């Protein structure tokens, strides 16, 4: 054990000096020297480990030799002031502070912290209570120990909400999904309830307008611009108007059948027919058509609104700018290869209980509540073959193509009937639209910078503020700049929506079998292809890395 007197403070009191004679005091170890620093006068000073290591090596090397009779000198500890460090997160939304206690030197004070924050340009979102809490912890920290915590937080921008149009009246197609309940609790599929009509001043649709959102800031005080919500127009259609006291309500101005369109609703005149047959002739009506009976073979029905058929459609043609609703069945036959006798086309949706050997084409959804057999069906949205309770719904044979997914209780049949399913085939088009939007946004950024540069090159305002022509030119540039900024924000919102759709494309647009996929069902999801070789139970079928994947986890 070394003598305590071998160490002493330097003349300026800032270091601990070791004076040692190798032959007298050696050999030594690092533990021996560190033990000297435990004395009360030196315990608060910072051990200089490299100097201690060097002292041990030199003393032990000279111990027992002639040079070992001479005294060696080492500075083995020193005073160190406290340290404050500020760390800013990569996104500049958080700043944390780390305070290290002094080794016998000057501890960090609140002015030190404030100066450091100022130098680091941390000016927003500071929490005085959190800073003071760290300062209080500092008072009980041993020398060289640290305490750390978040002391500033930015505020994220809150993007605006998109406008939402909420329909307040039922549509004809919804009658098909809500058959009337008998007194004993059973369901009467033939009784679909009263005809859906509206009268003047009935509220058809309500608009929740888009919101602007609020800007945010980071810890440096930079403003984070929000993305305003996207507006969605609610435009009055035929037989409707905006409420005179509330422009966010759409009301009926005439009696008739409500029909939903892309930007609002309309109220159609209703043509009611018992049967469409050779005696009545073809139908071409501006409005909605209600056929209480059947549409017979060879007949054609066209309407600018909905077409509702309470009976059957057999080997006929129906075309509607709204929905086509068939309460019973759509029946066709195979004329020759790939040509079917019944054709139904709708700008809206197509709904029926039963369909066979028919061609269906809808921009909206296709919904069949019982069976879709040997038909060619194309939907710009989804195809669903299921009753409301999810107990039955068979899609067998033919070709079913849906942009955003296909759902059925069972696909194919035990006999191995060839059934073709096509889903999520338009990712390439979406990617092209995304690229065009990106190019457009970049072009507007460049154009905006060019306008900024032109504005900066203007002579001082005092030189042209009386020049009407120059004032008009500057005003035009400013208007162009603001208009471009607004357009850019709109396209950036659209770009984000497209990007989300592209990135989640194959997760969102899938084929879902509630009970079975039988053999010989050809599945196309994007470029991925699979033909079922065995029966599959309940599953969701996706495109995973351009291969068809069966996910059974939701059983």
Secondary structure as GFF3:
##gff-version 3
##sequence-region A 1 555
A	DSSP	three_ten_helix	4	6	.	.	.	ID=ss1
A	DSSP	beta_strand	7	9	.	.	.	ID=ss2
A	DSSP	beta_strand	15	21	.	.	.	ID=ss3
A	DSSP	alpha_helix	22	25	.	.	.	ID=ss4
A	DSSP	alpha_helix	30	36	.	.	.	ID=ss5
A	DSSP	beta_strand	46	47	.	.	.	ID=ss6
A	DSSP	alpha_helix	49	62	.	.	.	ID=ss7
A	DSSP	three_ten_helix	66	69	.	.	.	ID=ss8
A	DSSP	beta_strand	71	78	.	.	.	ID=ss9
A	DSSP	beta_strand	83	88	.	.	.	ID=ss10
A	DSSP	beta_strand	94	100	.	.	.	ID=ss11
A	DSSP	alpha_helix	110	119	.	.	.	ID=ss12
A	DSSP	alpha_helix	128	138	.	.	.	ID=ss13
A	DSSP	beta_strand	146	153	.	.	.	ID=ss14
A	DSSP	beta_strand	158	159	.	.	.	ID=ss15
A	DSSP	beta_strand	164	167	.	.	.	ID=ss16
A	DSSP	alpha_helix	172	176	.	.	.	ID=ss17
A	DSSP	beta_strand	180	181	.	.	.	ID=ss18
A	DSSP	beta_strand	187	188	.	.	.	ID=ss19
A	DSSP	beta_strand	203	208	.	.	.	ID=ss20
A	DSSP	beta_strand	213	214	.	.	.	ID=ss21
A	DSSP	beta_strand	216	217	.	.	.	ID=ss22
A	DSSP	beta_strand	223	224	.	.	.	ID=ss23
A	DSSP	beta_strand	235	236	.	.	.	ID=ss24
A	DSSP	beta_strand	240	243	.	.	.	ID=ss25
A	DSSP	beta_strand	246	252	.	.	.	ID=ss26
A	DSSP	beta_strand	257	261	.	.	.	ID=ss27
A	DSSP	beta_strand	264	268	.	.	.	ID=ss28
A	DSSP	beta_strand	270	273	.	.	.	ID=ss29
A	DSSP	beta_strand	283	285	.	.	.	ID=ss30
A	DSSP	beta_strand	288	291	.	.	.	ID=ss31
A	DSSP	beta_strand	300	303	.	.	.	ID=ss32
A	DSSP	beta_strand	307	309	.	.	.	ID=ss33
A	DSSP	beta_strand	313	314	.	.	.	ID=ss34
A	DSSP	beta_strand	317	320	.	.	.	ID=ss35
A	DSSP	beta_strand	324	331	.	.	.	ID=ss36
A	DSSP	beta_strand	334	336	.	.	.	ID=ss37
A	DSSP	beta_strand	339	340	.	.	.	ID=ss38
A	DSSP	beta_strand	342	346	.	.	.	ID=ss39
A	DSSP	beta_strand	350	356	.	.	.	ID=ss40
A	DSSP	beta_strand	358	362	.	.	.	ID=ss41
A	DSSP	beta_strand	366	379	.	.	.	ID=ss42
A	DSSP	beta_strand	383	385	.	.	.	ID=ss43
A	DSSP	beta_strand	394	402	.	.	.	ID=ss44
A	DSSP	beta_strand	406	411	.	.	.	ID=ss45
A	DSSP	beta_strand	419	423	.	.	.	ID=ss46
A	DSSP	alpha_helix	427	456	.	.	.	ID=ss47
A	DSSP	alpha_helix	461	464	.	.	.	ID=ss48
A	DSSP	alpha_helix	468	503	.	.	.	ID=ss49
A	DSSP	alpha_helix	505	508	.	.	.	ID=ss50
A	DSSP	beta_strand	511	517	.	.	.	ID=ss51
A	DSSP	beta_strand	521	525	.	.	.	ID=ss52
A	DSSP	beta_strand	528	531	.	.	.	ID=ss53
A	DSSP	beta_strand	539	544	.	.	.	ID=ss54
A	DSSP	beta_strand	547	551	.	.	.	ID=ss55
###
